[in-house]
Amino acid sequence: MQDDSIHISGLIGEAGLPRWVQKGLACGLLRWIAPEEALSALGDDQWRVQLWWFYAPPWSAVERQRASDDPGVNSHGWISAHRRLLAARQSTSTEVRLLSALRTPPSHLVLEALGSRLDEAPLRDSGEATADVQDDVRAGVDAVLAALQAELAQEGSVQDPVGDQLAQLHAWAAPEVWDVLEALESADWDSSHMPSMRDDVIPPDSAAVALLTALVKAGEGSPAQETALLKAHAALEQATQERSAALERATREGKAALDKAMADAQALADQAQAEKKAAAEHFESRLKEAQEEGELLLLQLHQVQEELEQLFLQAKEKDANHEKAQAENKAAADQAAQALAAAQAEAKARAAERDDKAKAL
């Protein structure tokens, strides 16, 4: 059958549903369907609806309340029903959305899902839209969203220590419950929350043992239940002692490993400090040697510069003396040439005079 409404179901029953879902049921936006009827209908290919299945772990307050109201409720029924749901969800044509009754989904998811009701709800058998019905639907959506926002504001404020202890006990004594719960959490419609996983559960402690002891005392009227709980109590105490011993041993080993690691780290730090000091001293020594070598080279450079200056002055003086000697030699040569020329002229004149006298004779 084709149905445009959103069906609500879950083992927690109508009384265990969140207030915003109950508000949607009261407004007619949502429709309740019994869990067994919903599980059976999932096998019908013609049942094409949107099913919201609300679940809660057996140790939660809402499931504990359901168990107190119905003595026939037990973990085996919870496991069986949810295994049927998970298996049918893989092959059914029905859109199945899983929601944890212990968390509040974001308002945009709910608004998106209810938005289709704003378009479809006004259509009736006549095929005509009626403004009054549309207004009622819109008012219902607003009421659901207001209740949702109120629950979002209070989320995380309610603590359930008994449920926390029972979750620890189930992780140790009933792992098959956690197998199913983890499968539900992994397929939850709201992916914004971190899923609950058994690895996040703290192992049973003395408080869990005390809780189990109280459960044993509460079950004295049922011999079979008392025997089973006593056995579980003894096993739990043994497991607790073993865990305590393992924890103490791990603590000792961890402390020894930490002390060794700290000693090794200190030795490495001391070695690094010594190497750093030696390197600094070597650097300072080399720097001092380089400074001394630099000063010596500078002194030698000054000495060479002075010697070069002296050699330059001496060469300059020699050049000056050489030029002076050349000038004096030239002057003497000129004077000798003049004297020679005069002597030659005089000798020539005397020779001419002698020749004249000889002719005269």
Buried (B, 14 or more C-beta within 10 A) or exposed (E): EEEEBBBBBBBBBEEBBBBBBBBBBEBBBBBBBEBEEBBEBBEEEEBBBBBBBBBBBBBBBBBBBBBEEEEEBEBEBBBEBBBBBBEBBEEBEBEBBBBBBBBBBBBEBBBEBBEEBBEEBBBEEEEEEEEEBBEBBBEBBEBBBEBBEBBBEEEEEEEBEBBBBBBBBBBBBBEEBBEBBBBBBEBBBBEEBEBBEBEEBEEBBEEBBEBBBEBBEEBEEEEEBBEEBBEBBEEBBEBBEEBEEEEEEEEEEEEEEEEEEEEEEEEEEEEEEEEEEEEEEEEEEEEEEEEEEEEEEEEEEEEEEEEEEEEEEEEEEEEEEEEEEEEEEEEEEEEEEEEEEEEEEEEEEEEEEEEEEEEEE
